[in-house]
Amino acid sequence: METLAVPQGNFELSRFPARQQETLRAWDAADEYLLNYLQDEQLLHTNSRILILNDSFGTLACALSGYHTVSVSDSFIAQQGMRLNFSQNHLDPDAIEFRHSLMDYGQGEPYDLVLLKVTKSLGQLEDQLHRIRSCLSQNSQIIGAGMVKGIHTSTLELFETIIGQTQTSLARKKARLIFSRFNPTLNPPENSYPKSYILENTEYQILNHANVFSREKLDIGTRFLIEHLPADNRFQQIVDLGCGNGIVGLMASAANPEATIHFVDESYMAVASAENNFHRAFPERSATFKVTDCLNGITQDSCDLILNNPPFHQQNAIGDFIAWQMFSESKAVLKKGGELWVIGNRHLNYHAKLKRLFGNCSTVASNNKFVILKTVKR
């Protein structure tokens, strides 16, 4: 936990999930730049109506909890991080309304301020800019914030095309602000999300919302995994962990027609995509769909097989901490004799972690880039 000092106050903030000896902060220089700018320009008023998008761990929400504020994110982890930091700072948990990415952003009246943290995904940005148009008036202030390395010409072009005239601030501590002026007469192109494609070598139509990995086509890692999925009557309860659009679980369902598939991801858009894709492919079959942090909320000793392609980053932080959490929680959720199958780049050395946790690890298949590993709960 570290202290953020901004004009709105001092806040003790943590990343989520909390880890011992955490070396990363819950905020970045763009958060500080934005909050200082709001104060310097006197943009905050008692009755200000504020919309926040992509607030990673509730930094902006904590600082702006005294206003009429809605926070929108596609991330369950961001939502939990906001709750944690509200609790740590003794803030009213109901002071900010949280809405996930597929909910209506509006509250009837236009927002005075729209504060958007710029993410890596241009698709997500495009979708969000389209969604906020109906929440704006000509008096609305739209301010983007991000690190310089994440703001590109293509980023600014989306603001220009969908919102209106756009300019940027000078850089400060490698962060930059984006100022966009809402043009109600602008006729932007239609939102291109969600998108769909036909899964190669199948008749399955795959729908993808804007913040889903590999929205345009099947990625090569997933393709390699589905080529080697097990088909075994022993597997009656199968988890697609970090399911994304659900292709792995969908293909596991095809290979194991008697199994129940559980789709789990921390992205609301991912789980919604997976649910659509499964029910379109198997309208007569049942499955479960859960937005959560890794396997939180899944009954221990309940599953026969977990299929996992771990992400190696959270927001802009790169590391193996999410994979380690997924592997540890998988061990708790698997029945005795249950199996965890993991695909990853060869250089990530997941076999060492799995062997340390489970006491065993074997290779199912490998090529020059990927390896599929299997470990059994003894």
Buried (B, 14 or more C-beta within 10 A) or exposed (E): EEEBEBEBEEBBBBBBBEEEEBEBBBBBBBBBBBBBBBEEEEBBEEEBBBBBBBBBBBBBBBBBBBBBBBBBBBBBBBBBBBBBBBEBBEBEEEBBEBBBBBEEBBBEEBBBBBBBBBBEBBBBBBBBBBBBBEBBEEEBBBBBBBBBEBBEEEBBEBBBBBBBEBEBBEBBEEBBBBBBBBBEEEEBEEBEBBBEBEBEEBEBEBBBBBBBBBBEEBBEBBBBBBEEBBEEEEBBBBBBBBBBBBBBBBBBBBBBEEBBBBBBBBBBBBBBBBBBBBBBBBEEEEBEBBBBBBBBEBEEEBBBBBBBBBBBEBBBBEEBBBBBBBBEBBBEBBBEEBBBBBBBEEEBEBBEBBBEBBEEBEEBBBEEEBBBBBBBBE
